[in-house]
Amino acid sequence: MAGSSCELLSFSLVDLNRMKGEFLEAYEDLFSDAYQRLYRTLKIKLETMQHCQNILDSEIKAVLQKNLKARMLGAGAGHYQ
């Protein structure tokens, strides 16, 4: 189990703007980790979306090929009758 404690901080926009002006280093530290976590999260989301799109593209391609093959076989059988 983690040995650290967490606190929920709630700031208004006015408070954040004042903090940025008066305590720039603390403000940057506060948001530095958040931006890094957001970047990593969005990168994982994008990679996951690309992976899902690739799977979907493969499945669509397989269905289209199956339908095309079925049509070609159906057309060929009708042609010789």
Residue pairs with C-beta under 8 A, 6 or more apart in sequence:
11 19
16 27
19 26
19 27
19 30
20 27
